Amino acid sequence: MPASRRSAFALLLTAAAFSAAVAFRAPEQPPAAPSEPPPLTAGGPKFWKGNLHTHSLWSDGDDFPEMIADWYKSHGYHFLALTDHNVLSDGERWTDAETTPVRKGAVAKYVKRFGEAWVERRTTTAKDKGKDTATERAQVRLKPLREFRSLLEEPAKFLLIPAEEITHKFKTKPVHMNGINLRDPIKPIDGADVTETVRANMRQAEAAGKKSGWPGLVFLNHPNFGWGQTAEEMLAIQELKFFEVFNGHPGVRNYGDATHASTEKLWDIILALRLGKLKMPVVYGVGTDDAHGYHAFGAGKVNPGRGWCMVRAPYLSAEAVVRAMQAGDFYFGSGVTLADVRTADGTLTVDIQGENGVTYKTEFFATMKDADLDSQPTTDNDGKELAVTRRYSADVGKVVATSTELKASYKLTGKELYVRAKVTSSKPHPNPYQKGDTETAWTQPLVP
């Protein structure tokens, strides 16, 4: 081999040896740690805003799930559960694209927001109802949660939680509850009466969570919708841990009427009797939207943005949200923001995040251990007993203290079964459940 070629070959061998040495050399020191923690670590518990009751075109909502999730994300929410009736957002589903002006508008907005390439279309022929003719229909595919969630979710910013509104009834009484963080859909089953129907389906949801290994929770929805459940029926539901005290749907009758107790009164009755007579745990209150309509806004419409939960957790995940709620570490509201809620040393303290020009009133509700917990039937003008919640003493859920300060506290005296706080502001709600509503927040009960 000529000398020049031998020199070149030697240089190649030297370069190869050097490269191999670099490639296989053990590092002299470990790589530098990242300057910031990963995004799922929040650096300590904080409040995360979320809605756990919302409907889409997968059932009786009027918009696409991606559009709904995008609305909540852009309005400052951290988590959302799409709770369509008796279905998870999964599988193959197509929806008509041009049957109504609302549907046409929804499709147009969908295309504008996510682009024509994202929107899947087809034309199908369907038989006309009650006729021997058939009509071609334009349809759009509903994408399942597993397909669109990556489009919207962001670590420590926005999370979608799989969920379902388990929708059933006993005779004429609605029986609705939300299963949160489900892996598989729950098919509702019958019970011997309205109470057993609720219990049977709650047991189903709890069993599904244990089977899947996914921590979940189930709460009873809008008990005054269709006057579905009385306080006494709810007291017989041993599995009841949560129910909707505030629901933004204008048809759910949160405030009751002359013969029916409000949902807040139901809460106080249930707390007083469970703690004072039945020696059972507390029931936590939940606030939700129950939104169905996303194209026309205003009082009387079934809109988003009316009720939510503020859950304190160390990071944003479905499991962290569920566990915090199971521990009662959350409040719910319709606009008032609480910078903190503390229950140290037998004292319930709320710190209100005030706004300029807005005033606040904090009321502490309690039932004392010596309160009369007996009840009388509710009757009509002829003295006939009505199948509604019975009448209880005014001492059940009475106001025991009031404050107009941004920081308000109530220290247990040892005489209370529980105490809870409600903060009402002077600020009108921009899209109220009912005309005249102002923004509000509710804490969970503190028990001695």
C-alpha positions in Angstrom: 0.0 0.0 0.0 1.5 3.4 -0.9 2.5 5.6 2.0 -0.1 8.2 1.2 -2.9 5.6 1.3 -1.5 4.1 4.5 -1.6 7.5 6.2 -5.2 8.1 5.1 -6.2 4.7 6.4 -4.5 5.3 9.7 -6.3 8.6 10.1 -9.6 6.8 9.4 -8.9 4.2 12.1 -7.9 6.9 14.6 -11.1 8.9 13.9 -13.2 5.7 14.3 -11.5 4.8 17.5 -12.1 8.3 18.8 -15.8 8.2 17.9 -16.2 4.8 19.6 -14.5 6.1 22.7 -16.8 9.1 22.8 -19.9 7.0 22.2 -19.2 4.4 24.9 -17.4 6.5 27.5 -19.2 6.6 30.8 -20.3 10.1 31.7 -18.1 11.9 34.1 -21.1 13.4 35.9 -24.9 12.9 35.7 -26.8 15.3 33.4 -27.9 18.5 35.0 -31.3 18.5 36.7 -34.0 20.5 34.8 -34.3 24.0 36.1 -38.0 23.7 36.7 -40.2 20.8 37.9 -42.3 18.9 35.3 -45.6 20.6 34.5 -47.7 18.1 36.4 -46.2 19.3 39.6 -48.0 22.4 40.9 -45.6 23.0 43.8 -48.3 22.4 46.4 -52.1 22.2 46.5 -54.1 24.8 44.7 -57.7 25.3 43.6 -58.6 23.9 40.1 -61.8 25.1 38.5 -64.0 22.5 36.8 -67.5 21.5 35.7 -68.7 17.9 36.2 -72.1 18.1 34.3 -72.2 19.0 30.6 -74.0 17.6 27.5 -72.9 17.4 23.9 -74.3 16.0 20.6 -73.4 12.6 22.0 -76.8 12.9 23.7 -79.1 16.0 24.0 -76.6 18.9 23.8 -76.4 21.1 20.7 -72.7 21.3 20.0 -69.7 19.1 19.3 -67.7 17.9 22.3 -64.5 19.6 21.0 -66.3 22.9 20.8 -67.7 22.6 24.3 -64.3 21.6 25.8 -62.7 24.6 23.9 -65.3 26.9 25.4 -64.5 25.8 29.0 -60.8 25.9 28.4 -60.9 29.4 27.0 -63.0 30.6 29.9 -60.5 29.6 32.5 -61.6 26.2 33.6 -59.0 23.5 34.4 -61.1 20.4 34.0 -64.3 19.2 32.4 -66.4 16.1 32.4 -68.7 15.5 29.4 -71.6 13.7 31.0 -73.9 12.6 28.2 -76.9 10.4 29.0 -76.1 6.7 29.4 -73.1 6.9 27.1 -69.4 7.6 27.2 -68.0 9.6 24.3 -66.8 6.5 22.6 -67.4 4.3 19.6 -68.8 5.2 16.1 -71.4 7.9 16.0 -72.6 10.3 13.2 -74.9 13.3 13.6 -77.1 15.1 11.1 -75.4 18.3 9.8 -78.3 20.2 8.2 -81.6 19.3 9.8 -82.1 22.5 11.7 -80.6 26.1 11.6 -78.9 25.5 14.9 -77.3 22.3 13.6 -76.1 24.1 10.4 -74.7 26.9 12.6 -72.9 24.4 14.9 -71.3 22.7 11.9 -70.1 26.0 10.5 -68.6 27.0 13.8 -67.0 23.6 14.1 -65.3 23.9 10.7 -64.2 27.5 11.4 -62.6 26.5 14.7 -60.9 23.2 13.8 -60.7 23.3 10.0 -62.3 21.3 7.2 -59.6 18.6 7.4 -60.6 17.8 11.0 -64.3 17.5 10.2 -65.4 14.2 8.8 -68.5 14.2 6.6 -70.7 11.7 4.8 -74.0 11.5 3.0 -76.4 8.8 4.0 -79.9 7.8 3.0 -82.5 7.5 5.8 -86.2 6.5 5.6 -88.5 9.4 6.4 -90.4 8.9 9.6 -93.9 7.5 9.0 -93.4 7.5 5.2 -92.3 5.1 2.5 -89.8 7.6 1.1 -86.2 8.2 1.9 -84.1 11.3 2.0 -80.4 11.9 1.7 -78.8 13.4 4.8 -75.5 15.1 5.3 -73.8 14.0 8.5 -70.7 14.7 10.5 -68.8 12.2 12.6 -68.7 12.7 16.3 -65.2 12.1 17.4 -64.7 10.0 20.6 -63.0 11.5 23.7 -59.9 9.4 23.1 -59.5 10.9 19.6 -60.0 14.6 20.4 -58.6 15.0 23.9 -55.0 15.5 22.8 -56.2 18.4 20.8 -57.2 20.3 24.0 -55.6 18.9 27.0 -52.5 20.5 28.5 -50.5 19.4 31.6 -51.4 21.6 34.6 -53.8 23.6 32.4 -56.7 21.6 31.1 -58.0 18.1 31.6 -60.9 16.1 30.2 -62.4 13.4 32.5 -64.5 10.5 31.1 -67.9 10.5 32.7 -71.6 9.7 32.1 -75.0 10.9 33.4 -76.6 7.6 34.4 -80.1 8.5 33.4 -83.1 6.5 34.7 -86.5 6.8 36.4 -88.8 5.1 38.9 -92.3 5.4 37.6 -92.6 9.2 36.9 -89.7 10.3 39.1 -86.4 11.0 37.4 -83.3 9.2 38.8 -80.2 10.9 37.4 -76.6 10.7 38.7 -73.2 11.4 37.3 -70.4 8.8 37.4 -67.0 10.6 37.2 -63.8 9.0 35.8 -65.4 5.9 34.4 -63.6 3.5 32.2 -66.8 1.8 30.9 -70.4 3.0 30.6 -73.0 2.1 33.2 -76.3 0.7 32.0 -79.0 1.8 34.5 -81.0 -0.8 36.4 -84.3 -0.8 38.2 -85.0 -0.8 41.9 -88.0 -1.6 44.0 -88.7 2.1 44.7 -87.0 5.5 43.9 -84.5 5.1 46.8 -83.5 1.6 45.8 -83.2 2.7 42.2 -80.7 5.4 43.2 -78.9 3.0 45.5 -78.6 0.2 42.9 -77.1 2.5 40.3 -74.7 4.1 42.8 -73.5 0.7 43.7 -73.0 -0.1 40.1 -70.8 2.9 39.6 -68.8 2.2 42.7 -68.3 -1.4 41.7 -67.2 -0.3 38.2 -64.5 1.9 39.8 -63.2 -0.9 42.0 -63.1 -3.3 39.0 -61.3 -0.9 36.7 -59.0 0.5 39.4 -59.9 4.0 38.3 -60.7 6.2 41.4 -64.1 7.7 40.7 -67.1 9.2 42.4 -70.8 9.3 41.8 -73.2 12.1 42.8 -77.0 12.5 42.7 -78.2 15.1 40.2 -80.8 17.8 40.7 -83.2 16.2 43.2 -85.8 18.8 42.6 -85.9 18.1 38.8 -89.3 16.6 38.3 -89.4 16.6 42.1 -87.4 13.4 41.9 -86.2 12.8 45.5 -87.4 14.1 48.8 -85.0 14.7 51.8 -86.4 11.6 53.5 -85.7 9.4 50.4 -82.2 10.8 50.2 -81.7 10.0 53.8 -82.4 6.4 53.1 -79.6 6.3 50.4 -76.6 5.0 52.5 -74.3 5.3 49.4 -75.1 9.1 49.0 -71.9 11.1 49.5 -72.5 14.0 47.1 -75.5 15.7 45.4 -76.0 18.8 43.3 -77.0 21.7 45.6 -76.6 24.1 42.7 -77.3 23.2 39.1 -77.4 25.8 36.3 -80.2 24.3 34.3 -83.2 26.6 34.6 -85.6 23.7 34.9 -84.2 21.9 38.0 -85.9 24.1 40.6 -83.0 24.7 42.9 -85.0 27.2 45.0 -88.1 24.9 45.5 -91.5 26.5 45.9 -94.3 26.9 48.4 -94.6 23.1 49.0 -91.1 21.9 48.0 -87.9 22.5 49.9 -85.0 24.2 48.2 -81.9 22.1 47.5 -80.1 24.1 50.2 -82.8 23.2 52.7 -82.6 19.5 51.6 -78.8 19.7 52.3 -79.4 21.0 55.8 -82.1 18.5 56.6 -79.9 15.6 55.4 -76.9 16.9 57.3 -78.8 17.4 60.5 -80.5 14.0 60.5 -77.5 12.0 59.3 -75.3 13.6 61.9 -77.9 14.0 64.7 -80.0 10.9 64.4 -78.5 8.3 62.1 -74.8 8.7 63.0 -73.8 8.7 59.3 -71.1 10.8 57.5 -71.7 14.2 55.9 -73.0 14.6 52.4 -71.0 17.1 50.3 -72.6 19.7 48.0 -71.7 20.0 44.3 -72.2 22.9 41.9 -72.5 22.3 38.1 -73.8 23.7 34.8 -75.8 20.9 33.3 -75.3 22.8 30.1 -77.0 21.7 26.9 -77.1 24.9 24.8 -74.1 26.7 23.4 -75.4 29.0 20.6 -77.9 31.3 22.4 -77.2 32.7 25.8 -79.3 34.3 28.6 -81.5 33.6 31.5 -83.8 30.7 30.7 -81.3 29.1 28.4 -79.4 25.9 29.3 -75.9 27.5 29.2 -72.4 26.9 30.4 -70.7 29.1 33.0 -73.2 29.1 35.8 -71.9 26.6 38.4 -68.6 24.9 39.1 -66.4 23.2 41.7 -63.1 24.6 42.9 -61.1 21.5 44.0 -57.9 21.8 46.0 -55.3 19.3 44.8 -51.5 19.1 44.4 -51.7 18.6 40.7 -54.2 18.3 37.9 -55.3 14.7 37.1 -58.6 12.9 37.3 -57.4 10.9 40.3 -56.2 14.0 42.2 -59.5 15.7 41.6 -61.5 12.7 42.7 -59.5 12.1 45.8 -59.7 15.7 46.9 -63.5 15.7 46.4 -63.8 12.5 48.4 -61.9 14.2 51.2 -64.2 17.3 51.0 -61.4 19.6 50.0 -63.4 21.7 47.6 -66.0 24.4 47.4 -68.6 25.2 44.7 -69.9 28.5 43.4 -71.4 30.6 40.7 -68.9 33.5 40.6 -67.4 34.3 44.0 -63.8 33.2 44.3 -62.4 32.1 47.6 -58.7 32.6 48.0 -58.7 30.1 50.8 -61.0 27.9 52.9 -59.6 26.6 56.2 -60.9 24.3 58.9 -58.2 24.4 61.5 -58.7 24.2 65.2 -62.4 23.8 65.0 -62.8 27.0 63.0 -64.2 27.5 59.5 -62.5 30.4 57.8 -63.2 31.8 54.3 -60.9 34.3 52.6 -62.8 36.1 49.8 -60.9 37.3 46.7 -62.7 40.6 46.5 -63.4 42.7 43.5 -63.5 46.5 43.4 -67.0 47.9 43.9 -68.5 44.5 45.0 -69.7 43.8 48.5 -70.0 40.4 50.2 -72.1 38.8 52.9 -70.9 35.5 54.5 -73.6 33.6 56.3 -72.7 30.6 58.5 -75.4 28.0 58.6 -75.6 25.4 61.4 -77.9 22.9 63.1 -77.3 22.6 66.9 -77.2 19.3 68.7 -80.3 20.3 70.7 -82.3 21.3 67.7 -85.7 19.7 67.2 -85.2 17.1 64.4 -88.8 15.9 64.3 -90.9 16.8 61.3 -94.5 17.3 60.2 -96.1 16.3 56.9 -96.6 18.9 54.2 -100.2 19.1 53.4 -102.4 20.7 50.8 -105.3 23.1 51.5 -107.6 20.2 52.4 -105.1 18.8 54.9 -104.1 15.9 52.6 -100.5 14.8 53.0 -98.3 15.5 50.0 -95.5 13.3 48.8 -92.9 15.9 49.3 -90.2 16.7 51.9 -91.7 17.1 55.3 -91.6 20.3 57.4 -88.8 20.7 59.8 -87.9 23.3 62.5 -86.4 26.6 61.5 -83.5 25.6 63.7 -82.4 23.1 61.1 -79.9 25.0 59.0 -80.3 28.3 60.7 -77.9 31.3 60.3 -75.7 31.5 63.4 -73.3 34.3 62.3 -73.0 36.8 59.5 -70.0 38.9 58.2 -69.4 41.5 55.6 -65.6 41.3 55.8 -63.4 39.7 53.1 -62.2 37.3 55.8 -64.9 35.6 57.9 -64.6 32.9 60.5 -66.8 30.8 62.7 -65.4 28.8 65.7 -67.4 25.8 66.8 -68.7 26.0 70.3 -69.3 22.3 70.7 -73.0 22.7 70.4 -73.1 22.3 66.6 -73.7 19.2 64.5 -72.0 21.0 61.6 -71.5 24.5 60.2 -71.2 25.6 56.6 -70.7 29.0 54.9 -72.4 30.7 52.0 -70.9 33.8 50.5 -73.3 36.1 48.5 -72.0 39.0 46.5 -73.7 42.2 45.2 -72.4 41.4 41.7 -75.2 40.3 39.3 -74.4 37.0 37.5 -73.7 37.7 33.8 -75.8 34.7 32.7 -77.9 33.8 35.7 -79.7 30.6 36.5 -82.7 32.8 37.4 -83.1 36.6 36.8 -81.8 38.6 39.7 -79.2 36.0 40.8 -75.9 37.3 42.1 -72.6 35.5 42.2 -72.2 33.1 45.2 -70.0 30.5 46.7 -70.7 27.6 49.2 -68.2 25.8 51.4 -68.5 22.2 52.6 -69.7 21.5 56.1 -67.3 21.4 59.0 -68.1 18.7 61.6 -66.8 18.8 65.2 
